[in-house]
Amino acid sequence: MAKLFSGIQPSGEIHIGNYCGAIRNWVRLMDQYECIFCIVDYHALTAQYDIPTMQKRIHDAARVNIACGIDPKRAILFVQSQVPEHTELAWIFNTVTPMGDLARMTQFKEKSKQNEENINAGLFTYPVLQAADILLYKAGAVPVGEDQIQHIELTREVARKFNARFGELFPEPAHLVPKEGARIMGMDGKSKMSKSLNNYIGVLESRDEVWKKLAPAVTDENRKRRTDVGNPDICNIYSLHKAFSPEETVETVNRECRVAGIGCVDCKKMLHQSMMTTLEPIQERAAELAQQPALVDQILEEGAARAGAIATATMTEVRSAIGVR
């Protein structure tokens, strides 16, 4: 069975964009691949963060992933910093990655604009560490959102450059983009859902908290009154319906919005119910795991041991190939 790798940052509360764009897809893929899922805490260091709460955020990220359906018996779940070979391989990859390739990364340009006071070298070389994360396990597939495709292309290029110089060792992984949820927009309807932009809905937020964020969310801005017809194709709420609602509800919204049969508030109430139907079982499981912190720690420790065994074997091959011990 082919290996699959993907990671998620412990950069705060996991939101529905993370769930729809990544975690839900991971759960589906566990039957098709040998899955390796990583909480990439070293990647999170490229942005300002609250040091005292980092360990809690790592633990919470693991807890929510498990609650969403990641099964540690069918996949490896671990924390990046617990497998030091990630950073060792990243340094080696730095020596075969042209700076020009990194300078062209769209995410580096965007994050540099958002964090002008903290444009650090780690932000610049972020895709190199990401390539090391993937290639350390010789993963053949990487599930990503649309915004990460460029990074996977760079990973493929890193593999090619390493192989050309030191011999064939790494595969060129393929990116897997989900048909729905590849890019979930925030409540402003304009920017990708993001904790840093505060336009998100958290997976663990209560029914009332979700509605508080959903009620003022931007819809079709051309629809000024209840009697105006709408265009679901340009409405973010309709996009979220496609991610959360059953097919018959999606069809109803699509039809009735176009003839003003329902208003935006009606549409949001229907979405709210669909979202909570999905989220409340996750929240219940997450609450149960919150009472069993030792179990979550054990899962991460066992995952790190399993990942570490693969990483150690890969780095033995890498060191031999490049001529060091």
VONU-80900 format. One line per 2 residues: number of its first residue (from 1); for each residue x, y, z of N, C-alpha, C. Coordinates in steps of 0.2 Angstrom, whole numbers, padded with zeros to 4 digits. Layout:
NUM	X:Y:Z:X:Y:Z:X:Y:Z  ...
//
This chain:
1	0004:-0006:0000:0000:0000:0000:0004:0006:0000  0003:0011:-0004:0007:0017:-0005:0006:0021:0001
3	0012:0025:0003:0012:0029:0009:0009:0036:0007  0005:0039:0012:0002:0046:0011:0004:0050:0017
5	0006:0056:0016:0008:0060:0022:0005:0067:0022  0003:0070:0027:0000:0076:0028:0001:0079:0035
7	0001:0085:0036:0002:0088:0042:-0003:0094:0044  -0003:0096:0050:-0008:0102:0052:-0004:0105:0058
9	-0004:0112:0057:-0001:0116:0062:-0005:0116:0069  -0002:0116:0075:-0005:0118:0081:-0005:0125:0082
11	-0008:0129:0077:-0007:0136:0078:-0014:0140:0081  -0017:0136:0085:-0023:0138:0088:-0029:0134:0087
13	-0035:0136:0088:-0041:0132:0087:-0042:0129:0080  -0043:0123:0079:-0044:0120:0073:-0051:0122:0071
15	-0052:0124:0064:-0058:0127:0062:-0061:0123:0056  -0067:0125:0054:-0070:0120:0049:-0067:0120:0042
17	-0063:0125:0041:-0058:0125:0035:-0053:0120:0036  -0050:0119:0041:-0046:0113:0042:-0049:0107:0042
19	-0055:0106:0044:-0059:0100:0044:-0061:0098:0037  -0064:0103:0034:-0066:0102:0027:-0061:0101:0022
21	-0055:0105:0023:-0050:0105:0018:-0045:0099:0019  -0045:0097:0025:-0039:0092:0027:-0042:0086:0031
23	-0044:0087:0037:-0045:0081:0041:-0050:0076:0039  -0056:0079:0036:-0061:0075:0034:-0059:0070:0028
25	-0055:0073:0024:-0052:0070:0018:-0047:0064:0021  -0043:0066:0026:-0038:0061:0029:-0042:0055:0031
27	-0048:0056:0034:-0052:0050:0037:-0054:0046:0031  -0056:0049:0026:-0058:0045:0020:-0052:0041:0017
29	-0046:0044:0017:-0040:0041:0014:-0037:0035:0018  -0039:0034:0024:-0036:0029:0028:-0037:0022:0025
31	-0042:0021:0021:-0043:0014:0018:-0039:0013:0012  -0036:0019:0009:-0033:0018:0003:-0025:0018:0003
33	-0023:0021:0009:-0016:0022:0009:-0013:0020:0016  -0007:0019:0017:-0003:0019:0023:-0002:0026:0025
35	-0006:0029:0030:-0007:0036:0031:-0002:0038:0037  0001:0043:0036:0006:0046:0041:0003:0054:0042
37	0001:0055:0048:-0002:0062:0049:0002:0065:0055  0004:0071:0054:0009:0075:0058:0006:0081:0061
39	0007:0083:0067:0006:0089:0070:0013:0093:0069  0013:0098:0064:0019:0101:0062:0021:0107:0067
41	0023:0106:0073:0024:0111:0078:0030:0115:0076  0035:0113:0072:0041:0117:0070:0038:0122:0065
43	0034:0120:0061:0031:0125:0056:0028:0131:0059  0025:0129:0065:0021:0135:0068:0025:0140:0071
45	0032:0138:0072:0037:0143:0075:0038:0149:0070  0036:0149:0064:0038:0154:0059:0033:0160:0061
47	0028:0160:0065:0024:0165:0066:0024:0166:0074  0022:0172:0076:0022:0174:0083:0017:0169:0087
49	0019:0167:0092:0015:0162:0096:0016:0163:0103  0011:0160:0107:0011:0161:0114:0014:0155:0117
51	0020:0156:0120:0025:0150:0122:0021:0146:0127  0019:0149:0133:0016:0144:0138:0010:0140:0136
53	0007:0141:0130:0001:0137:0128:0003:0133:0122  0009:0132:0120:0011:0128:0114:0009:0121:0115
55	0011:0118:0121:0010:0111:0122:0003:0110:0123  -0001:0114:0125:-0009:0113:0125:-0011:0113:0118
57	-0009:0117:0114:-0011:0118:0107:-0009:0111:0103  -0003:0109:0105:-0001:0102:0101:-0006:0097:0104
59	-0007:0096:0110:-0012:0091:0113:-0019:0092:0110  -0021:0098:0110:-0028:0099:0107:-0029:0098:0100
61	-0023:0099:0096:-0024:0097:0089:-0024:0090:0088  -0020:0086:0092:-0021:0079:0092:-0028:0076:0094
63	-0030:0079:0099:-0037:0077:0102:-0042:0078:0097  -0042:0084:0094:-0048:0086:0089:-0047:0081:0083
65	-0041:0080:0080:-0040:0075:0075:-0043:0068:0076  -0041:0066:0082:-0044:0059:0084:-0051:0059:0084
67	-0054:0065:0087:-0061:0066:0088:-0065:0066:0081  -0061:0069:0076:-0064:0069:0069:-0064:0063:0065
69	-0060:0058:0068:-0060:0051:0065:-0054:0048:0063  -0048:0052:0065:-0042:0049:0064:-0041:0043:0068
71	-0040:0037:0066:-0039:0031:0070:-0032:0029:0071  -0029:0030:0077:-0022:0028:0077:-0020:0021:0076
73	-0025:0017:0076:-0024:0010:0074:-0023:0009:0067  -0026:0013:0063:-0025:0013:0055:-0021:0018:0052
75	-0018:0022:0056:-0014:0028:0054:-0009:0030:0059  -0003:0033:0057:0002:0035:0062:0000:0043:0063
77	-0001:0044:0069:-0002:0051:0071:0004:0053:0076  0007:0059:0075:0013:0060:0079:0015:0068:0079
79	0019:0070:0083:0021:0077:0083:0028:0078:0080  0029:0082:0075:0035:0083:0071:0041:0084:0075
81	0041:0088:0081:0047:0089:0084:0050:0083:0088  0045:0077:0089:0047:0071:0092:0051:0067:0087
83	0052:0069:0081:0056:0065:0076:0061:0069:0073  0067:0070:0076:0072:0075:0074:0075:0074:0067
85	0073:0068:0064:0076:0068:0057:0072:0072:0052  0067:0075:0054:0063:0080:0050:0068:0086:0048
87	0071:0089:0054:0075:0095:0053:0082:0093:0050  0084:0087:0051:0091:0085:0048:0090:0084:0041
89	0084:0081:0038:0084:0081:0031:0082:0088:0028  0079:0092:0032:0077:0099:0029:0084:0102:0028
91	0089:0102:0032:0095:0105:0031:0098:0103:0025  0098:0096:0024:0101:0093:0018:0098:0096:0012
93	0091:0096:0012:0087:0098:0006:0089:0106:0005  0090:0110:0010:0092:0117:0009:0098:0117:0004
95	0102:0112:0004:0109:0113:0000:0107:0111:-0007  0101:0109:-0009:0100:0107:-0016:0094:0112:-0019
97	0091:0116:-0014:0086:0120:-0016:0088:0127:-0018  0087:0130:-0024:0089:0136:-0026:0084:0142:-0022
99	0087:0147:-0020:0084:0152:-0017:0078:0155:-0021  0080:0155:-0028:0075:0158:-0033:0068:0154:-0032
101	0069:0148:-0032:0063:0144:-0031:0059:0146:-0025  0062:0147:-0020:0059:0149:-0013:0056:0156:-0014
103	0059:0160:-0017:0057:0167:-0018:0050:0167:-0022  0049:0162:-0026:0043:0163:-0030:0037:0160:-0027
105	0038:0157:-0021:0032:0154:-0017:0027:0159:-0016  0021:0158:-0018:0015:0163:-0017:0014:0164:-0009
107	0014:0158:-0006:0013:0159:0002:0018:0163:0005  0024:0163:0003:0029:0167:0006:0028:0174:0005
109	0026:0176:-0001:0024:0183:-0003:0018:0185:0001  0013:0181:0002:0007:0183:0006:0008:0184:0013
111	0012:0179:0016:0013:0179:0023:0018:0185:0025  0022:0187:0020:0027:0192:0021:0023:0199:0022
113	0018:0199:0018:0014:0205:0018:0010:0206:0025  0008:0200:0027:0003:0200:0033:0008:0200:0039
115	0014:0199:0039:0019:0199:0045:0025:0203:0043  0024:0209:0041:0030:0213:0039:0035:0214:0044
117	0033:0213:0051:0038:0214:0056:0042:0207:0058  0040:0202:0055:0042:0195:0056:0044:0191:0050
119	0047:0194:0045:0049:0190:0039:0055:0186:0041  0055:0180:0043:0061:0177:0046:0063:0172:0041
121	0069:0169:0042:0072:0164:0037:0068:0158:0037  0065:0156:0043:0060:0150:0043:0054:0151:0039
123	0052:0157:0038:0046:0158:0034:0048:0157:0026  0054:0159:0025:0057:0158:0018:0058:0151:0016
125	0061:0147:0021:0063:0140:0020:0057:0135:0022  0051:0138:0024:0046:0133:0026:0044:0128:0021
127	0044:0129:0014:0043:0123:0010:0048:0118:0010  0054:0120:0012:0060:0115:0012:0058:0110:0018
129	0057:0113:0023:0055:0108:0029:0049:0104:0027  0044:0107:0023:0038:0103:0021:0040:0097:0017
131	0045:0099:0012:0047:0094:0008:0051:0088:0012  0054:0090:0017:0057:0085:0021:0052:0081:0025
133	0047:0084:0027:0041:0080:0031:0039:0075:0026  0038:0076:0020:0035:0072:0015:0039:0066:0013
135	0045:0068:0011:0050:0064:0008:0054:0059:0013  0054:0061:0019:0057:0057:0025:0053:0050:0025
137	0047:0050:0023:0043:0044:0023:0042:0041:0016  0045:0044:0011:0044:0042:0004:0037:0042:0002
139	0033:0047:0004:0026:0047:0003:0025:0048:-0004  0020:0044:-0007:0019:0045:-0014:0013:0049:-0015
141	0009:0051:-0010:0003:0055:-0011:0003:0060:-0005  0000:0066:-0006:0000:0071:-0001:-0007:0075:-0002
143	-0012:0074:0002:-0018:0078:0002:-0017:0085:0004  -0019:0090:0000:-0018:0097:0001:-0024:0101:-0001
145	-0024:0107:0001:-0029:0112:-0002:-0025:0115:-0008  -0029:0119:-0011:-0027:0122:-0018:-0021:0127:-0016
147	-0021:0130:-0011:-0015:0135:-0009:-0009:0131:-0008  -0009:0125:-0007:-0003:0121:-0006:0000:0117:-0012
149	-0003:0117:-0017:-0001:0114:-0023:0006:0116:-0025  0007:0122:-0025:0014:0125:-0027:0019:0122:-0023
151	0018:0121:-0016:0023:0118:-0012:0024:0111:-0013  0019:0107:-0015:0020:0100:-0017:0024:0100:-0024
153	0023:0105:-0028:0027:0105:-0034:0035:0106:-0033  0036:0110:-0028:0043:0111:-0025:0046:0105:-0022
155	0042:0101:-0019:0044:0095:-0016:0046:0090:-0021  0042:0090:-0026:0044:0086:-0032:0051:0088:-0035
157	0052:0094:-0036:0058:0097:-0038:0064:0096:-0034  0063:0096:-0027:0068:0095:-0022:0070:0087:-0023
159	0065:0083:-0024:0067:0076:-0025:0071:0075:-0031  0069:0078:-0036:0072:0077:-0043:0080:0080:-0042
161	0081:0085:-0039:0087:0088:-0038:0092:0084:-0034  0089:0081:-0028:0093:0077:-0024:0094:0070:-0028
163	0090:0067:-0031:0091:0061:-0035:0096:0062:-0040  0096:0068:-0044:0100:0069:-0049:0108:0069:-0046
165	0108:0072:-0040:0115:0073:-0038:0118:0067:-0034  0113:0064:-0030:0115:0058:-0026:0113:0051:-0027
167	0109:0051:-0032:0106:0044:-0034:0099:0044:-0032  0095:0039:-0036:0088:0039:-0035:0086:0036:-0028
169	0083:0040:-0024:0081:0038:-0017:0074:0040:-0015  0072:0046:-0018:0065:0049:-0016:0060:0048:-0022
171	0054:0047:-0020:0049:0047:-0025:0046:0054:-0026  0043:0056:-0032:0040:0062:-0033:0033:0062:-0031
173	0031:0064:-0025:0024:0063:-0023:0019:0067:-0027  0013:0064:-0027:0007:0068:-0031:0003:0071:-0026
175	0000:0077:-0028:-0005:0080:-0023:-0012:0078:-0024  -0016:0077:-0019:-0023:0075:-0019:-0027:0081:-0017
177	-0031:0084:-0021:-0035:0089:-0019:-0042:0087:-0019  -0046:0088:-0013:-0053:0085:-0012:-0057:0089:-0017
179	-0062:0086:-0020:-0067:0089:-0024:-0071:0095:-0021  -0073:0094:-0014:-0076:0099:-0011:-0072:0101:-0005
181	-0072:0107:-0003:-0068:0109:0003:-0061:0111:0002  -0059:0111:-0004:-0051:0112:-0005:-0049:0119:-0003
183	-0054:0124:-0003:-0053:0130:-0001:-0059:0133:0002  -0059:0133:0009:-0065:0136:0012:-0064:0143:0014
185	-0068:0147:0012:-0068:0155:0013:-0070:0156:0020  -0068:0162:0023:-0070:0164:0029:-0077:0167:0029
187	-0079:0170:0035:-0086:0173:0036:-0086:0179:0032  -0081:0182:0030:-0081:0188:0026:-0082:0187:0019
189	-0082:0180:0017:-0083:0178:0010:-0078:0180:0005  -0072:0183:0007:-0067:0186:0003:-0060:0183:0004
191	-0059:0181:0010:-0052:0178:0012:-0053:0171:0014  -0048:0167:0013:-0048:0160:0015:-0048:0160:0023
193	-0052:0155:0025:-0054:0155:0032:-0047:0154:0036  -0046:0158:0041:-0040:0159:0044:-0040:0161:0052
195	-0037:0158:0056:-0037:0160:0063:-0034:0167:0064  -0028:0169:0060:-0025:0175:0060:-0029:0181:0058
197	-0034:0179:0053:-0039:0184:0051:-0045:0185:0055  -0046:0180:0060:-0052:0180:0064:-0058:0179:0060
199	-0058:0175:0055:-0064:0175:0051:-0067:0167:0050  -0066:0164:0056:-0067:0157:0056:-0072:0155:0061
201	-0074:0148:0060:-0079:0145:0065:-0075:0139:0067  -0074:0138:0074:-0070:0133:0077:-0074:0126:0077
203	-0071:0121:0076:-0074:0114:0076:-0077:0113:0083  -0074:0115:0088:-0077:0114:0095:-0082:0120:0097
205	-0083:0124:0093:-0088:0130:0096:-0095:0127:0097  -0098:0130:0102:-0105:0128:0103:-0110:0130:0098
207	-0116:0127:0098:-0121:0129:0094:-0122:0136:0094  -0123:0140:0100:-0124:0147:0100:-0118:0151:0097
209	-0112:0149:0099:-0106:0152:0096:-0106:0152:0088  -0107:0146:0086:-0107:0145:0078:-0112:0150:0075
211	-0118:0150:0078:-0123:0155:0075:-0121:0162:0076  -0118:0164:0081:-0116:0171:0082:-0111:0173:0077
213	-0107:0168:0074:-0103:0170:0069:-0106:0169:0062  -0111:0164:0061:-0114:0163:0055:-0119:0168:0053
215	-0123:0171:0058:-0128:0176:0057:-0126:0182:0053  -0120:0185:0055:-0118:0191:0051:-0114:0190:0045
217	-0113:0183:0043:-0108:0181:0038:-0110:0184:0031  -0106:0186:0027:-0107:0189:0020:-0110:0184:0016
219	-0116:0186:0012:-0119:0182:0007:-0118:0185:0000  -0123:0184:-0004:-0123:0187:-0011:-0125:0195:-0009
221	-0119:0199:-0010:-0120:0206:-0009:-0125:0210:-0013  -0127:0207:-0019:-0131:0210:-0024:-0139:0209:-0021
223	-0139:0205:-0016:-0146:0203:-0013:-0147:0208:-0007  -0151:0214:-0008:-0152:0219:-0003:-0158:0217:0001
225	-0163:0215:-0002:-0169:0213:0002:-0171:0206:0001  -0176:0204:0006:-0178:0197:0006:-0181:0195:-0001
227	-0184:0200:-0004:-0188:0198:-0010:-0183:0198:-0017  -0177:0200:-0016:-0172:0200:-0021:-0170:0193:-0023
229	-0170:0191:-0029:-0167:0185:-0031:-0159:0184:-0030  -0157:0179:-0028:-0150:0178:-0027:-0146:0174:-0032
231	-0140:0174:-0031:-0135:0169:-0035:-0131:0165:-0031  -0133:0159:-0030:-0129:0155:-0025:-0122:0154:-0027
233	-0121:0154:-0034:-0114:0153:-0037:-0109:0158:-0034  -0111:0164:-0032:-0106:0169:-0029:-0107:0170:-0021
235	-0111:0165:-0018:-0112:0166:-0011:-0108:0160:-0007  -0104:0163:-0002:-0100:0158:0002:-0104:0154:0006
237	-0110:0156:0008:-0115:0152:0012:-0117:0146:0008  -0118:0146:0002:-0120:0141:-0002:-0114:0136:-0003
239	-0108:0139:-0003:-0102:0134:-0004:-0101:0130:0003  -0103:0133:0008:-0103:0129:0015:-0108:0124:0015
241	-0114:0126:0012:-0119:0121:0011:-0116:0114:0008  -0113:0115:0002:-0110:0110:-0001:-0105:0106:0003
243	-0102:0109:0008:-0097:0106:0012:-0101:0102:0018  -0106:0104:0020:-0109:0101:0026:-0116:0099:0025
245	-0120:0101:0020:-0127:0099:0020:-0128:0093:0016  -0134:0089:0017:-0136:0084:0012:-0138:0086:0006
247	-0137:0082:0001:-0138:0084:-0006:-0145:0087:-0007  -0150:0085:-0004:-0157:0088:-0005:-0157:0095:-0002
249	-0154:0096:0003:-0154:0103:0006:-0150:0108:0001  -0144:0105:-0002:-0140:0109:-0006:-0145:0111:-0013
251	-0149:0106:-0015:-0153:0107:-0021:-0158:0112:-0019  -0161:0112:-0013:-0166:0116:-0011:-0164:0123:-0011
253	-0158:0124:-0008:-0155:0131:-0007:-0154:0134:-0014  -0151:0130:-0018:-0149:0132:-0025:-0155:0134:-0029
255	-0161:0131:-0028:-0167:0132:-0032:-0170:0138:-0029  -0171:0138:-0022:-0175:0143:-0019:-0172:0150:-0019
257	-0165:0150:-0018:-0162:0156:-0018:-0163:0160:-0024  -0163:0157:-0030:-0163:0160:-0036:-0170:0163:-0038
259	-0175:0161:-0034:-0182:0164:-0035:-0184:0167:-0029  -0180:0169:-0025:-0181:0172:-0018:-0186:0168:-0014
261	-0186:0162:-0015:-0191:0157:-0011:-0189:0157:-0004  -0182:0158:-0003:-0180:0158:0004:-0175:0165:0005
263	-0174:0167:0011:-0170:0173:0012:-0163:0171:0014  -0159:0175:0015:-0152:0173:0017:-0152:0171:0025
265	-0156:0173:0029:-0157:0171:0036:-0159:0164:0036  -0164:0162:0032:-0167:0155:0031:-0161:0151:0029
267	-0157:0153:0024:-0152:0149:0021:-0147:0148:0027  -0145:0153:0031:-0140:0152:0036:-0143:0147:0042
269	-0149:0148:0043:-0152:0143:0048:-0152:0136:0046  -0153:0135:0040:-0152:0128:0037:-0145:0126:0037
271	-0140:0130:0035:-0133:0128:0036:-0131:0127:0043  -0134:0131:0048:-0132:0130:0055:-0134:0123:0057
273	-0140:0121:0055:-0142:0114:0057:-0137:0109:0054  -0136:0110:0048:-0132:0105:0045:-0125:0105:0048
275	-0122:0110:0049:-0115:0111:0052:-0115:0107:0059  -0120:0109:0063:-0120:0106:0070:-0122:0098:0070
277	-0125:0096:0065:-0126:0089:0064:-0119:0085:0063  -0115:0089:0060:-0108:0086:0059:-0104:0087:0065
279	-0104:0093:0068:-0099:0095:0073:-0101:0092:0080  -0107:0092:0081:-0109:0090:0088:-0106:0083:0090
281	-0106:0078:0086:-0103:0071:0088:-0095:0072:0089  -0092:0076:0085:-0085:0077:0085:-0084:0081:0092
283	-0088:0085:0094:-0087:0089:0100:-0088:0084:0106  -0093:0080:0106:-0094:0075:0111:-0088:0070:0112
285	-0085:0068:0106:-0079:0064:0107:-0073:0068:0109  -0072:0074:0107:-0067:0078:0110:-0067:0079:0117
287	-0073:0080:0120:-0074:0081:0127:-0073:0075:0131  -0074:0069:0128:-0072:0063:0131:-0065:0062:0131
289	-0061:0064:0126:-0054:0063:0126:-0051:0069:0130  -0054:0074:0132:-0051:0079:0136:-0051:0076:0143
291	-0055:0071:0145:-0055:0068:0151:-0050:0063:0152  -0046:0061:0146:-0041:0056:0145:-0035:0058:0142
293	-0032:0063:0145:-0026:0066:0142:-0020:0061:0141  -0020:0056:0146:-0014:0051:0146:-0015:0047:0139
295	-0021:0046:0137:-0023:0042:0131:-0020:0045:0125  -0021:0052:0125:-0019:0056:0119:-0011:0056:0119
297	-0008:0057:0125:-0001:0057:0125:0002:0050:0123  -0001:0045:0125:0001:0038:0123:0001:0037:0115
299	-0005:0039:0112:-0006:0039:0105:0000:0043:0102  0001:0049:0104:0007:0053:0101:0014:0049:0102
301	0015:0047:0108:0021:0043:0109:0022:0037:0105  0017:0033:0104:0017:0027:0100:0018:0029:0092
303	0014:0035:0090:0015:0037:0084:0022:0039:0082  0025:0043:0087:0032:0045:0086:0037:0040:0085
305	0036:0034:0089:0040:0028:0088:0039:0025:0082  0033:0024:0079:0032:0021:0073:0035:0026:0067
307	0034:0032:0068:0037:0037:0062:0044:0037:0063  0047:0037:0069:0054:0037:0070:0058:0031:0067
309	0055:0025:0067:0058:0020:0064:0058:0020:0056  0053:0023:0053:0054:0024:0046:0059:0030:0045
311	0059:0035:0049:0063:0041:0048:0071:0039:0048  0072:0034:0053:0079:0032:0055:0081:0028:0049
313	0077:0024:0046:0079:0020:0040:0081:0024:0034  0076:0029:0033:0077:0034:0027:0084:0038:0028
315	0085:0040:0034:0091:0045:0035:0098:0040:0035  0097:0034:0036:0103:0030:0035:0105:0029:0028
317	0100:0029:0024:0101:0029:0016:0103:0036:0014  0100:0041:0017:0102:0048:0015:0110:0049:0016
319	0112:0048:0023:0118:0049:0025:0123:0045:0020  0122:0039:0019:0126:0035:0014:0127:0038:0008
321	0121:0041:0005:0121:0043:-0002:0125:0050:-0002  0125:0054:0003:0128:0060:0003:0135:0060:0005
323	0137:0054:0008:0144:0053:0010:0146:0056:0017  0141:0056:0022:0142:0057:0029:0140:0051:0033
325	0142:0052:0039:0140:0047:0044:0134:0049:0048
//
